[in-house]
Structures are given as C-alpha cells and as structure tokens.
Amino acid sequence: MNKEVLKKYVDYSDEVKKAMEEGRPIVALESTIISHGMPYPMNLETAKAVEEIIRKEGATPATTAIINGRIKVGLSEEELKFMATSKDIIKCSRRDYPYIVANKLNGGTTVASTIITCAIAGIKVFVTGGIGGVHRGAEKTFDISRDLQELANNEVLVVCAGAKSILDIGLTLEYLETFGVPVLGMRTEEMPAFFTRRSGFKLDYEVKSEEEAANIASTKWELGLNGGIVVANPIPEESQMDEDKINTAIKEALVEAEEKGIHGKETTPFLLQKVLEATEGKSLEANIALVKHNAEVGAKIAVAMNK
C-alpha cells in the first residue's frame, strides 16, 4: 500500500509514529477486548495496564481501532476511553472493515482485523487474549473464525493464551497446520486452553525463550515462507481456572446458544458471558491475568526481533 493511500485512511498516534521513525519495537493490540470483551471501567483499566506493561519491557504499544472511519494505529487516552464507553462500536472483522471505514463508523478490531491493520502498518508482533478458531459443531455450522485465514496470509507473530476454550482446539490446530501456521508453545509442550494451561493437545514445538521465538519468526520470513506464527503462552499457574468447572459451563452455554439460534459473530461474546456468569466473575479475572502475561511475553519478543 503506497504512502498516499495510507494517508487517506490511517492515523498513527504520536507515540507510534515516533517509534516507527526511530526503528523501535512496536506491539499491536486489539480493541474488541475493550469495546466488547469487558465491562467499564475494567476494560479501560486493563487496556491502560497492558500498554504500560509493553512500555516497561522496552516496546511501544499500538492499540488498533477504527474511529469515525479512520484506521487508528495507537490510541490516545481520550480514544481509549471512547472505545471503552461508547455503545456505537461494531465488532470488526475483515468483512466489516471496508464498510466501517467507508461509512465513517466506529469499529473494535478483532484478532482478524488487527492482523490486517498490522499488515497495513508493517507491525510484526501482536498480543491478544486468545485466538478464534474452529467452533465446536463446525461440521454442521461451518463456523470457523476468520482469525485463522488472516494468520495464514499475513506476516504477523501473534502471542495468545491458546485458542479460546469455547472452541474445538484439536480442529483449530489441524486447520492451522493445513495452512502452514507454526504454533510454538512458550515454555510448554501443550496447547493452552485460554482459562487453563492444558488442553490435552500436544504441540509440535516448544520454545524456551522469547529470543528463540523471535529468531524462528525472523528465519521464517527471511526464507520467504509467508504467513503468521502463533506463540501459545499459557495463563499463569496461579490464575488458571478449574478445568471441569469451565468445561461444564461451556457445554451448558453451547446448548443454550443453539436453543436461542445464536450464531456467527454473536457466538463468542454470548458464550464468554455465560462462562462469566457460571464462574461468578472469576473467568474475567483470569482473562485479565492472561492478557497481561501475554503483553509481557509479546513485548520481549518484539524487542528481541528488533535486535
């Protein structure tokens, strides 16, 4: 994308612009977790805390969003508050992106649309909570998150606590393998399951350090092997949830979603809300803990990659 087109659609925060000019490491963040994932004021407090963690590790945070049709790479405090409080924000994936921009609307960036924004802005590291994937029952519904195709098609390293536990993790890993996306376990041999450290699915590769993950990503792209990389970073042990309780809550929520005819982009928020209710708010605490942990690891990878 040429510079004139970028100017037409994209705004960089002063902090991100300066980091780019000086060649310093940058870490992208999504905004759906702010606009749709947590209640106010916890969403705003978490967003600020995650940005601060990234700064402390020597990188620059670039929270992404679409505000009044402008693609934002890095948000001001005022814009963060807007994303945390406005009810006029559309959950934005690839299919929504041009509509929201063209009509000067507001969009909270998902994993998929944050990866697109990273590709536009030339950012190589992105931190999120958990990636989307193949939904349970996808053999009937064909419900597969767009996150996986964006990972397959763009050179971005995504740090996450695995796939969201409401998904079919085994099929998600099979899908990523088919499209050549390496999944690296950060100090783990097993795919984490978002709220818990274990899923029962063994990964092909474990990395022992952020430097190792950065080296693998750089090597992949230097070899011309296009597409992204997932770094699966387990939730801290002290913050993980009881596996049986989470799985029971998910099964009950899936039955209710089917009964109510909930599908598409509404599925994940509905299921996570039901899990939140079933765990009496503890799932939200776990979500915050894992996002902060991912921010620390992602910033260290970005710094190592920048060297």
KEFI-933580 format. One record per residue (C-alpha): x, y, z. Coordinates in pm, whole numbers, padded with zeros to 5 digits, always signed. Layout:
% residues N
XYZ/...
//
This chain:
% residues 307
+00000+00000+00000/+00153+00333-00107/+00201+00631+00124/-00079+00837-00030/-00333+00560+00027/-00207+00518+00383/-00254+00892+00449/-00609+00868+00313/-00715+00605+00566/-00465+00562+00852/-00376+00771+01159/-00077+00690+01379/-00054+00812+01737/+00242+01039+01809/+00398+00766+02023/+00374+00503+01747/+00488+00746+01478/+00799+00831+01680/+00876+00463+01743/+00849+00391+01371/+01075+00682+01279/+01335+00566+01533/+01308+00197+01437/+01198+00087+01785/+00992-00228+01857/+00614-00197+01840/+00345-00433+01970/-00007-00417+01830/-00317-00468+02047/-00679-00529+01953/-00971-00317+02075/-01265-00561+02072/-01149-00673+02416/-01211-00310+02523/-01535-00245+02333/-01700-00588+02364/-01493-00807+02596/-01508-00642+02939/-01736-00408+03134/-01644-00045+03208/-01427+00065+03387/-01239-00266+03399/-01192-00260+03021/-01024+00082+03029/-00808-00002+03330/-00693-00327+03165/-00618-00154+02834/-00401+00106+03008/-00227-00156+03224/-00144-00373+02921/+00000-00074+02734/+00213+00014+03037/+00349-00343+03062/+00462-00320+02699/+00633+00015+02761/+00814-00122+03068/+00957-00404+02856/+01103-00153+02609/+00845-00164+02330/+00573+00074+02212/+00206-00029+02235/-00016+00029+01930/-00379-00033+02020/-00578-00054+01697/-00933+00058+01621/-01147+00235+01362/-01289+00567+01481/-01512+00777+01255/-01384+00573+00960/-01017+00639+01039/-00791+00336+01092/-00610+00406+01419/-00267+00263+01496/-00212+00367+01856/-00485+00537+02061/-00477+00849+02278/-00617+00829+02631/-00932+01000+02509/-00972+00746+02226/-00917+00454+02466/-01195+00591+02686/-01420+00631+02381/-01364+00264+02288/-01435+00162+02649/-01759+00358+02690/-01929+00404+02352/-02221+00177+02261/-02180+00272+01895/-01894+00034+01812/-01920-00253+01564/-01724-00573+01618/-01500-00557+01313/-01358-00849+01115/-01236-00850+00751/-01585-00846+00601/-01681-00541+00813/-01358-00345+00762/-01435-00164+00432/-01797-00096+00531/-01697+00067+00861/-01417+00274+00702/-01625+00384+00400/-01921+00487+00614/-01707+00664+00876/-01828+00435+01155/-01655+00300+01467/-01505-00049+01483/-01350-00257+01757/-01072-00461+01599/-01083-00838+01646/-00781-01065+01608/-00850-01087+01233/-00884-00712+01172/-00590-00631+01399/-00374-00864+01186/-00498-00674+00878/-00407-00344+01046/-00064-00483+01136/-00010-00575+00770/-00112-00223+00662/+00116-00058+00920/+00409-00301+00893/+00389-00421+01255/+00517-00775+01314/+00409-00857+01673/+00054-00860+01805/-00067-00951+02155/-00418-01075+02231/-00601-01291+02484/-00692-01594+02276/-00727-01651+01904/-01051-01759+01741/-01070-02092+01567/-01291-02380+01463/-01611-02373+01668/-01748-02686+01829/-02001-02839+01590/-01838-02669+01289/-01903-02982+01081/-02269-02870+01087/-02242-02492+01110/-01919-02427+00913/-01841-02171+01185/-01466-02108+01158/-01311-01783+01276/-01159-01553+01015/-00862-01521+01254/-00716-01842+01111/-00711-01724+00750/-00559-01389+00846/-00289-01580+01036/-00225-01791+00729/-00196-01492+00495/-00005-01223+00689/+00345-01197+00836/+00248-01132+01196/+00351-01315+01514/+00053-01344+01749/+00102-01405+02121/-00203-01560+02285/-00306-01795+02566/-00401-02052+02305/-00741-02074+02138/-01048-01976+02339/-01165-02279+02535/-01517-02247+02392/-01369-02372+02061/-01270-02711+01923/-00897-02682+01996/-00799-03002+01817/-00965-02896+01491/-00823-02544+01527/-00470-02689+01540/-00544-02911+01239/-00666-02608+01044/-00355-02405+01130/-00134-02698+01026/-00311-02724+00690/-00234-02358+00618/+00126-02383+00737/+00100-02168+01050/+00357-02277+01313/+00224-02292+01669/+00505-02250+01922/+00442-02335+02287/+00609-02075+02510/+00777-02291+02772/+00508-02558+02720/+00466-02872+02510/+00087-02849+02519/-00160-02609+02363/-00303-02393+02642/-00681-02360+02656/-00717-01991+02745/-00858-02023+03101/-00641-02329+03172/-00280-02420+03100/-00361-02757+02945/-00590-02876+02667/-00473-03232+02609/-00334-03139+02265/+00043-03168+02225/+00224-02907+02017/+00500-02989+01769/+00738-02726+01903/+00821-02575+02239/+01034-02261+02269/+01225-02190+02588/+01261-01812+02546/+01124-01505+02372/+01455-01475+02183/+01404-01822+02036/+01053-01734+01918/+01181-01410+01761/+01458-01600+01579/+01213-01857+01437/+00981-01581+01310/+01264-01384+01151/+01401-01701+00988/+01058-01795+00851/+01005-01460+00683/+01363-01425+00557/+01316-01759+00382/+01010-01622+00206/+00772-01853+00395/+00474-01621+00406/+00209-01619+00677/+00194-01578+01050/+00310-01755+01363/+00123-01831+01685/+00309-01820+02016/+00088-02004+02265/+00165-01866+02611/-00016-02041+02900/-00209-01842+03159/-00001-01800+03480/-00047-02104+03703/-00188-01904+03994/-00456-01753+03768/-00580-02060+03583/-00932-02191+03644/-01074-02529+03735/-01092-02728+03413/-01406-02927+03499/-01599-02615+03604/-01504-02429+03285/-01592-02724+03057/-01929-02772+03228/-02010-02401+03188/-01912-02412+02819/-02125-02720+02745/-02429-02561+02909/-02370-02234+02720/-02340-02418+02387/-02677-02586+02441/-02838-02251+02527/-02680-02081+02222/-02824-02349+01993/-03168-02321+02153/-03167-01942+02107/-03034-01959+01749/-02722-01757+01829/-02456-01786+01559/-02178-01601+01372/-02003-01308+01538/-02251-01312+01830/-02146-01663+01938/-01818-01586+02116/-01946-01290+02327/-02254-01493+02426/-02053-01799+02531/-01795-01593+02723/-02075-01406+02906/-02232-01736+03009/-01896-01866+03133/-01854-01539+03327/-02191-01591+03498/-02122-01958+03572/-01783-01879+03730/-01921-01580+03928/-01685-01338+03757/-01367-01540+03803/-01329-01601+03430/-01292-01224+03378/-01012-01210+03637/-00839-01497+03457/-00884-01318+03123/-00715-01003+03256/-00426-01203+03405/-00353-01389+03083/-00369-01076+02866/-00117-00901+03091/+00111-01205+03081/+00086-01216+02702/+00175-00847+02683/+00496-00908+02877/+00598-01200+02653/+00496-01020+02332/+00695-00710+02420/+01005-00922+02492/+00966-01097+02155/+00929-00762+01976/+01244-00628+02145/+01438-00945+02054/+01313-00933+01694/+01412-00568+01667/+01771-00656+01757/
//
